[in-house]
Amino acid sequence: QIKPLVKPTRLIISFKGLQYQWHDFVSKNNHNAITILALWAPVASIYLLDIHVFYTIMSAIVGFLLGARDRLGEIRSVEAVHRFFEKFPEVFMDKLHVAVPKRKQLLSSGQQAELNKLDASRFAPFWNEIVKNLREEDYISNTELDLLLMPKNIGGLPIVQWPLFLLASKVFLAKDIAVDCNDSQDELWLRISKDEYMQYAVEECFHSIKYILSSILDKEGHLW
């Protein structure tokens, strides 16, 4: 496509004093530039189209490979969100957040509970901002907003506090299991722990009640 145009191009460049039917601003004293441009424009357009098609195909292939490597698309349903949500804070801190010196210390010392609490406290504001934006765009209702919001995890509880949509009705289910269970406490706790979020709900309920009672009793104790 290029070689057949070389000889005509040289011939056009060699022409002097051509008279054009249109008013000429460029070609005069400039080696007939507009004529050469008109000659080469279709070929250049074809090459640009080929480059665009090639880029589209290659970007799709590379995007597929990168997505497969990064395991994108694993979360496709609400059940998947339930299953993977507890990993969100850790992955968020590893992939998106800047390095935190305190987190490195907790990693090196093996303090997993404190590390999880720190990750959750850093992740919660970003998650809540996403949820609030969904509410502003009217994708979710106020009730759904309340269920999706994540506690700030900056209080005195030694555990991670998860959103309500993960823990809803888990305490009542645990109560029903406890009522129907005639086994020992260890076996009862083993049954409850099979559901991780039920375990989290029971632990949060226990620590919350303990924190409230301790605060009340401490205040009353100071009066004595």
C-alpha positions in Angstrom: 0.0 0.0 0.0 2.9 2.4 0.6 5.3 1.4 -2.1 2.9 2.2 -5.0 2.5 5.8 -3.6 6.2 6.6 -3.4 6.7 7.3 -7.1 3.6 9.4 -7.6 4.5 11.4 -4.5 7.9 12.2 -5.8 6.4 13.1 -9.2 3.9 15.5 -7.6 6.7 17.1 -5.5 8.7 17.8 -8.7 5.8 19.7 -10.3 6.2 23.4 -10.4 3.6 26.1 -10.8 0.5 24.0 -10.9 -2.7 25.8 -11.2 -5.4 24.5 -8.8 -9.2 25.0 -9.3 -9.6 25.8 -5.6 -8.1 28.7 -3.8 -4.7 27.5 -2.5 -3.2 28.5 0.8 -0.7 25.7 1.4 0.5 23.9 -1.7 1.8 27.0 -3.4 5.6 27.1 -3.0 5.3 24.1 -0.7 5.7 21.1 -3.0 1.9 20.6 -3.5 1.3 19.6 0.1 -2.5 19.4 -0.1 -2.3 17.1 -3.1 0.2 14.8 -1.3 -2.0 14.8 1.8 -5.1 13.8 -0.2 -3.1 11.0 -1.8 -1.8 9.6 1.5 -4.8 10.3 3.7 -6.8 7.0 2.8 -3.7 4.9 3.4 -3.0 6.6 6.8 -6.6 6.2 7.8 -6.5 2.4 7.1 -3.3 2.1 9.2 -4.9 4.0 12.0 -7.9 1.8 11.9 -5.7 -1.3 11.9 -3.8 0.0 14.9 -7.1 0.7 16.7 -8.4 -2.8 16.1 -5.1 -4.3 17.2 -5.1 -2.2 20.4 -8.7 -3.1 21.2 -7.9 -6.8 20.9 -4.7 -6.6 22.8 -6.2 -4.5 25.6 -9.0 -7.1 26.0 -6.5 -9.9 26.2 -4.2 -8.1 28.6 -7.2 -6.9 30.7 -8.4 -10.5 30.9 -5.0 -11.8 32.0 -4.6 -9.0 34.6 -8.1 -9.6 35.9 -7.5 -13.3 36.2 -4.2 -12.6 38.1 -5.9 -10.2 40.5 -8.9 -12.5 40.9 -11.4 -9.9 39.8 -15.0 -10.9 39.5 -15.0 -13.3 42.4 -17.7 -11.3 44.3 -20.8 -11.7 42.2 -23.6 -11.9 44.7 -24.7 -10.9 48.2 -23.6 -14.3 49.5 -20.1 -13.6 48.2 -20.0 -10.3 50.0 -21.0 -12.0 53.2 -18.3 -14.6 52.7 -15.4 -12.2 51.8 -16.3 -9.1 53.7 -14.1 -9.9 56.7 -11.1 -9.9 54.4 -11.9 -6.5 53.0 -10.0 -4.4 55.7 -6.9 -6.5 55.4 -6.8 -6.3 51.6 -7.6 -2.6 51.7 -4.6 -1.9 54.0 -2.3 -4.1 51.9 -3.3 -2.9 48.4 -4.7 0.6 48.7 -3.7 2.3 52.0 -0.3 3.9 52.7 2.0 2.1 55.0 1.3 2.6 58.7 4.2 2.1 61.1 2.0 0.8 63.9 0.6 -1.8 61.6 4.1 -3.1 60.8 4.8 -3.4 64.5 1.6 -5.4 65.0 2.5 -7.6 62.1 6.0 -8.3 63.4 4.7 -8.9 67.0 1.9 -11.2 65.9 -0.8 -9.3 67.7 -3.6 -10.4 65.3 -6.6 -9.0 67.3 -5.1 -5.6 67.5 -4.0 -5.7 63.8 -7.6 -6.6 62.7 -8.9 -3.8 64.9 -6.5 -1.3 63.3 -7.3 -2.5 59.8 -11.1 -2.2 60.4 -10.7 1.3 61.9 -8.9 2.5 58.7 -11.2 0.7 56.4 -14.5 1.8 58.0 -14.5 5.5 56.8 -13.9 4.5 53.2 -16.6 1.9 53.2 -19.0 4.2 54.9 -18.3 6.9 52.3 -19.1 4.5 49.5 -22.4 3.5 51.2 -23.3 7.2 51.8 -22.7 7.9 48.1 -25.0 5.1 47.2 -27.7 6.6 49.4 -27.2 10.1 47.8 -27.6 8.5 44.4 -30.8 6.8 45.7 -29.5 3.3 45.0 -30.3 2.2 48.5 -32.9 3.2 51.1 -32.3 4.6 54.6 -32.9 1.2 56.2 -30.3 -0.3 53.9 -27.9 2.5 54.7 -28.2 1.7 58.4 -27.5 -1.9 57.7 -24.5 -1.3 55.5 -22.7 1.3 57.6 -19.7 0.0 59.5 -18.9 1.1 63.1 -15.7 3.2 63.3 -14.0 0.6 65.5 -12.2 3.2 67.6 -14.0 2.5 70.8 -13.0 0.4 73.8 -14.2 -2.9 72.5 -11.3 -5.3 71.9 -13.0 -6.9 68.8 -13.8 -5.8 65.3 -17.3 -4.4 64.9 -18.9 -5.4 61.6 -21.9 -3.9 59.7 -25.3 -4.9 60.8 -26.1 -6.7 57.5 -23.6 -9.3 58.4 -24.7 -9.8 62.0 -28.5 -9.3 61.7 -30.5 -11.9 63.6 -27.3 -13.9 64.5 -27.7 -13.3 68.2 -31.3 -14.6 68.1 -30.2 -17.7 66.2 -27.4 -18.3 68.8 -30.0 -17.9 71.5 -32.2 -20.5 69.9 -29.2 -22.9 69.5 -28.4 -22.4 73.2 -32.0 -23.1 74.2 -32.1 -26.3 72.2 -28.6 -27.5 73.1 -28.1 -29.9 76.0 -24.4 -30.3 75.6 -21.5 -28.6 77.4 -20.6 -25.0 76.9 -17.6 -25.9 74.8 -19.7 -27.9 72.4 -22.3 -25.1 72.3 -19.6 -22.6 71.5 -18.2 -25.0 68.8 -21.6 -25.1 67.2 -22.0 -21.3 67.3 -18.4 -20.8 65.9 -19.3 -22.8 62.8 -20.9 -19.6 61.6 -18.2 -16.9 61.8 -20.5 -14.0 61.8 -22.7 -15.6 64.5 -19.5 -15.9 66.6 -18.7 -12.2 65.9 -22.2 -11.2 66.9 -22.1 -13.1 70.2 -18.7 -11.8 71.0 -19.7 -8.2 70.3 -22.9 -8.6 72.3 -20.8 -10.0 75.2 -18.1 -7.3 75.1 -20.7 -4.5 74.7 -22.7 -5.7 77.7 -19.4 -6.1 79.7 -18.3 -2.6 78.7 -21.6 -1.0 79.7 -21.8 -2.8 83.0 -18.2 -2.1 83.8 -18.7 1.6 83.1 -21.8 1.8 85.3 -20.2 -0.2 88.1 -17.0 1.9 88.0 -19.0 5.1 88.2 -21.0 3.7 91.1 -17.9 2.4 92.8 -16.3 5.9 92.7 -19.3 7.2 94.6 -18.5 4.8 97.5 
